[in-house]
């Protein structure tokens, strides 16, 4: 049935009633909302109570905007603010009537104080905004955009209204991140989705999400495990004990979460290592700690460093070959490939010796090749080869790069390892994508997201890069471990490198030759064990005579060295023996012998004069520190 339409008189009465204002209960309700701290329109926007502040509801305001900041305060706080505002306005009005002059002066002073306070507050917020702007842009805002939809928050909700992400959260322990859930939420499954999204977007590691769905304050708190320590010092007795317990093939790198030690097993996990980092991220610190431990256990380290001064701690160590010249870098890389082939032959012989019950041959010490700034090395090798390749050779690729690839493909069974360091280790820098895949252990520090996606795309989410000195991400088997690397001083590294088994480093011309001390063979240099095949195809070992190795060139004195191989140390030499220029060159050589720890040792003494191998002097002359100008002019670099 239809309701009867109102009469015209009734409509007029309704209009009169509306024009007279709200009814008595409505007016009483407005007063009650004012004095009780409720919203003035009576529409709840948060789940606040008398004693607890609130969180935003998923329902929007009538105008479609987010709740105002006053809507988050508890009702008692709103009562106090409104009472204070009412007393302030009423008291000021009463004082203006009774004492107008004094009231005006008081208002002027109050206005000045208020203006100063406002300026201070604005300055603080401005500086804070500038300091945290990048953090909010890169991490907080992208997370907020995703969570806003998951939580169903109104448009215009500020991230600070429900989300707390400190700027240095990756370096903190305990409860560091908090997400306030809507007051009308009750689904644990939705809360778990939010927790997983926060972990993914912020790249959290070793974190536990605690979801609170009961009570008036629904929230998720993310508790991080105990972080890596700020410093891992070799001088600490506990850290030194960890280094002493580390095996020869798995040097101690540093500490990760919960005081867990990080090591990379060169024999079972990864024969080669890659370190990509921006300048000042601790590359030299990590290499110093890693190499000194390998040297302590009888290994040999070859450092190719075109910056020339990256590893002062290694100057003059008997078990380190320090290469600064592009020519020697070329020869060393080619010789290392030959050494690897020799070791492969020894490995095959040892397999047959094991079947015949014979003791294995010594393959030689563990060799670590350290390449500082691999990006620079690739360019310089290409330029050097373009200028120095034999006539008629049309190959564009440097043989040294190809030899490096062969070394990378060997490694594990030959006890030969590479540690490549660079700012952007692209596939072209290493020698190709197949060569880069040989580095199953990768270390990154102060990386960009592009660098992370290029080197370790299988690891997601991307953890936030730390600016803390010595803090790196060690990625192995698809898992990233935040690690504080071991720090050794130059003196500690030198002492540790020479306190164990010291194996003399080979000269570049000795690599790949079985008659040198590096091979460790017990057979004479003119007798070699070869695998031969019988008529039925059976292969076995047989000792065969080999040509005698050419004798080492006779030693020369410093005077002869100044005329020939080391000419130009103090300037271009002039013909003759007793010219002033020759005397200056001779004096420069004698000073270098006494001051330069990398000056070669003499090979024999004739009377009172020490004689030197000319090849050693040539290598030293090319790699001395003050020959950097000669090196740059030879390679065409600026």
PyMOL commands that set and color helices and strands:
alter all, ss='L'
color gray80, all
select helices_A, chain A and resi 8-19+24-36+69-72+75-98+100-151+159-161+169-171+188-202+237-245+257-259+283-296+312-314+326-355+374-388+399-409+427-430+433-436+449-455+490-498+558-563+580-595+614-623+625-635
alter helices_A, ss='H'
color red, helices_A
select strands_A, chain A and resi 163-165+174-180+207-212+219-224+232-233+252-255+261-263+273-277+300-305+320-323+367-372+416-422+441-445+471-476+479-487+527-533+539-545+604-606+609-611
alter strands_A, ss='S'
color yellow, strands_A
deselect
rebuild
show_as cartoon
